Amino acid sequence: MATGYYELLGVSRDVSDSDLKKAYRKQAVKYHPDKNPGDEAAEAKFKEISEAYDVLKDGDKRAAYDRYGHAAFKQGGMGNPGGGMGGGMGGHDPFDIFREAFGGGGGGGGGGIFDEFFGGGGGQSTGGAAHGSDLRYDLEISLEEAAKGTEKEIKYRRPVTCKKCTGSGAEPGSKKVTCGTCRGSGQVTSNRGFISYRQVCPNCQGTGQTIENPCSDCRGEGRVMDSSSVKVRIPAGVSTGSKLRSAGKGEAGQMGGQSGDLYIMIHVKEHELFERHDSDLFCEVPIKFTLAALGGSISVPTLFGKGSLKIPAGTQTGTTFRLKGQGIPALRGGRKGDLLIRVQVEVPTKLTSEQTAKLEDYAEACGDPANPVGESFAEKAKKFFR
């Protein structure tokens, strides 16, 4: 890599750890393969900035780079940040989609939205195998789907095991050789003054071996980006924040390691009529003032079809009625909540001359002109009119 690591990330040599992470985050968002599908130049750039960040975030690697430059990580030098895979990215996984850059986020239900990781890469075990990372997918569903349950097909992109090398990272016919940095011990020693430090070899990640000829398809990574899909059953009763797990549908593990899981985060869209409170639903229904005065029955909407509501004569605005079992079923147990309907009495804003005359007759019969406010209020307000 001809371009310096600091220049790649657009930072100065005395950059702080927090500013370094911010700079990497900005570049990662810009060049990430999911945002640039099919753009090999963007993917190559993403790998370069990932390699740069992998070196500069590590105090020992950064010190070696500041002193020796790229020569510090060549075969036989201080250790290759690419993990000894002939220029691969073994030290910092380029498919670690913002694992270090982000702690969470949101997103719509479109394809390939990975805003957060649950548990990271899991560490590399003896022999180079590493557990694949878990992935997160944000899925938006309607309130009707949350109440009745549904099935969704999710499409996304993820690292999968390379078919050519079957995940080994080696070109078919190639083999592993003794690491030239640690000479097979899996550890390297560095001296700082009178003190010696022993650490895991950055070239072979402690395995003591490197790949003789990296796979041309995955560049020694053992994984390639590919499109995936999975059908997910959404149970009735889910709410925003509910989390579903699809085992083994996360990132493929490195060097034959176990795949991670896919976590589906549920987001329930707001409804134009109903407001949800746990398992209960609330709905406001406007009614005519004649119905409120005389009483009667009306049809009301529910998530499960049309319902009927009896309005007693003399119903006041703000009165709340309960329809049993017309709410959301509980996620565990299945018991449904209720639908609470609050009525709002509508006052007409335009009247015909005939309607006006009849209302005036009604008001006269009720004595409204002489007593325009309710009796209970008038009694309480007497003292203010003395």
Residue pairs with C-beta under 8 A, 6 or more apart in sequence:
1 8
1 48
1 51
1 70
3 48
4 69
5 51
5 52
5 55
5 56
5 65
6 12
6 13
6 15
6 52
6 56
8 27
8 48
8 49
8 52
9 20
9 23
9 24
9 27
9 49
9 52
9 53
9 56
10 23
10 27
11 19
11 20
11 23
13 66
15 23
15 56
17 57
20 53
20 56
20 57
21 57
21 100
21 101
24 49
24 52
24 53
24 57
24 100
24 101
25 98
25 101
25 102
27 49
28 46
28 49
28 50
28 98
28 101
29 35
29 98
29 101
31 42
31 43
31 45
31 46
31 49
32 42
32 46
32 97
32 98
33 39
33 42
33 43
33 46
33 157
33 225
34 97
34 112
34 114
34 157
35 42
36 42
36 43
37 157
43 225
46 94
47 89
47 94
50 89
50 92
50 93
50 94
50 96
51 81
51 82
51 89
51 91
51 92
51 94
53 92
53 100
54 61
54 81
54 89
54 91
54 92
55 61
55 62
55 65
55 73
55 81
56 62
56 65
57 100
60 190
60 197
60 199
61 72
61 73
61 78
61 79
61 81
61 202
64 72
64 73
64 78
64 79
65 72
65 73
68 77
68 78
71 77
72 78
72 79
73 79
73 80
73 81
73 82
73 202
74 80
75 84
75 180
75 181
75 203
76 180
76 181
77 181
78 181
78 188
78 190
78 202
79 181
79 188
79 201
79 202
79 203
80 91
80 181
80 202
80 203
81 91
81 92
81 202
82 88
82 89
82 90
82 91
82 220
83 89
83 90
83 91
83 202
83 203
83 204
83 205
83 210
83 220
84 90
84 179
84 181
84 203
84 204
84 205
84 210
84 211
85 169
85 210
85 211
85 214
85 219
85 220
85 221
86 211
86 213
86 214
86 219
86 220
87 214
87 219
87 220
88 169
88 211
88 214
88 219
88 220
88 221
89 219
89 220
89 221
90 169
90 205
90 220
90 221
90 254
91 202
91 205
93 99
93 121
93 133
93 221
93 254
94 221
95 158
95 159
95 221
95 223
95 225
95 251
96 117
96 121
96 133
97 114
97 117
97 135
98 114
98 115
98 117
99 117
99 120
99 121
99 133
102 115
102 116
103 116
104 115
104 116
105 115
105 116
106 115
106 138
106 267
107 113
107 115
107 138
108 138
108 140
109 138
109 139
109 140
109 141
109 267
111 154
111 155
111 156
111 157
112 155
112 156
112 157
113 136
113 137
113 138
113 156
114 135
114 136
114 137
114 156
114 158
115 136
115 138
116 136
117 133
117 134
117 135
117 136
118 134
118 136
118 261
118 263
119 133
119 134
119 260
120 133
121 130
121 131
121 132
121 133
122 130
122 131
122 132
122 133
122 257
122 260
123 130
123 131
124 130
124 205
124 206
124 254
125 257
126 206
126 207
127 207
127 255
128 204
128 205
128 207
128 209
128 254
128 255
129 253
129 254
129 255
129 256
129 257
130 253
130 254
130 255
130 257
131 253
131 257
131 258
131 260
132 159
132 250
132 251
132 252
132 253
132 254
132 257
132 258
132 259
132 260
133 250
133 251
133 260
134 250
134 251
134 260
134 261
134 262
134 263
135 156
135 158
135 249
135 250
135 251
135 260
135 261
135 262
135 263
136 262
136 263
136 264
136 265
137 154
137 156
137 262
137 263
137 264
137 265
138 265
138 267
139 152
139 154
139 232
139 264
139 265
139 266
139 267
140 267
140 268
140 269
141 150
141 152
141 234
141 238
141 266
141 267
141 268
141 269
142 268
142 269
142 271
143 268
143 269
143 270
143 271
143 274
143 276
143 303
144 303
145 234
146 234
146 236
146 237
146 238
146 239
146 266
146 268
146 328
147 236
147 237
147 303
147 304
147 328
147 329
148 236
148 303
148 304
149 233
149 234
149 235
149 236
149 237
150 233
150 234
151 231
151 232
151 233
151 234
152 231
152 232
152 234
153 229
153 230
153 231
153 232
154 229
154 230
154 231
154 232
154 262
154 264
155 227
155 228
155 229
156 227
156 228
156 229
156 262
157 225
157 226
157 227
157 228
158 225
158 226
158 228
158 249
158 250
158 251
158 252
159 221
159 223
159 224
159 225
159 226
159 251
159 252
160 223
160 224
160 225
160 226
160 228
160 252
161 167
161 222
161 223
161 252
161 256
162 169
162 215
162 217
162 218
162 221
162 222
162 223
162 224
163 217
164 171
164 172
164 215
164 216
164 217
164 218
165 171
165 172
165 215
165 217
165 218
165 222
166 256
167 222
167 223
167 252
167 253
167 254
167 255
167 256
168 211
168 215
168 222
168 255
168 256
169 211
169 214
169 215
169 218
169 220
169 221
169 222
169 254
169 255
170 176
170 211
170 212
170 213
170 214
170 215
170 220
171 213
171 214
171 215
171 216
172 215
173 213
174 211
174 212
174 213
174 214
175 212
176 209
176 210
176 211
176 212
177 209
177 210
177 211
177 212
178 184
178 208
178 209
178 210
179 186
179 201
179 203
179 204
179 207
179 208
179 209
179 210
180 203
180 210
181 188
181 201
181 202
181 203
181 204
182 188
182 201
182 203
182 204
182 208
184 208
184 209
185 201
185 208
186 200
186 201
186 204
186 206
186 207
186 208
187 198
187 199
187 200
187 201
187 206
188 198
188 199
188 200
188 201
188 202
189 196
189 197
189 198
190 196
190 197
190 199
191 197
200 206
201 208
203 210
204 210
211 220
214 220
215 221
215 222
217 224
218 224
221 254
222 254
222 255
222 256
223 251
223 252
223 254
228 249
230 246
230 249
230 262
232 244
232 246
232 264
234 244
234 266
235 331
236 328
236 329
236 331
236 334
237 279
237 328
237 329
237 330
237 331
237 332
237 334
238 266
238 268
238 331
239 266
239 268
239 276
239 328
239 331
240 266
240 267
240 268
241 265
241 266
242 265
242 266
242 331
243 263
243 264
243 265
243 266
244 263
244 264
244 266
245 261
245 262
245 263
245 264
246 261
246 262
246 263
246 264
247 261
248 258
248 259
248 260
248 261
249 259
249 261
249 262
250 259
250 260
250 261
250 262
251 259
251 260
252 259
253 259
253 260
268 276
273 283
273 301
274 281
274 282
274 283
274 303
274 339
275 281
275 282
275 283
276 282
276 328
278 328
278 337
279 327
279 328
279 329
279 330
279 335
279 336
279 337
280 327
280 328
280 337
280 338
280 339
280 340
281 303
281 326
281 327
281 328
281 337
281 338
281 339
281 340
282 339
282 340
282 341
282 342
283 300
283 301
283 339
283 340
283 341
283 342
284 341
284 342
284 343
284 344
285 298
285 300
285 309
285 341
285 342
285 343
285 344
286 343
286 344
286 345
286 346
287 298
287 311
287 315
287 343
287 344
287 345
287 346
288 345
288 346
289 345
289 346
289 347
289 348
291 298
291 311
291 315
292 311
292 314
292 315
292 316
292 317
292 343
292 345
293 313
293 314
294 313
295 310
295 311
295 312
295 313
295 314
295 315
296 310
296 311
297 308
297 309
297 310
297 311
298 308
298 309
298 311
299 306
299 307
299 308
299 309
300 306
300 307
300 308
300 309
300 323
300 341
301 307
302 323
302 326
302 339
303 326
303 328
304 326
307 323
307 326
307 339
309 321
309 323
309 341
311 343
315 343
315 345
316 345
317 343
317 344
317 345
318 342
318 343
318 344
319 342
319 343
320 340
320 341
320 342
320 343
321 340
321 341
321 342
321 343
322 338
322 339
322 340
322 341
323 338
323 339
323 340
323 341
324 338
325 336
325 337
325 338
326 336
326 338
326 339
327 336
327 337
327 338
327 339
328 336
328 337
329 335
329 336
329 337
330 336
330 337
348 355
351 359
363 369
371 378
373 381
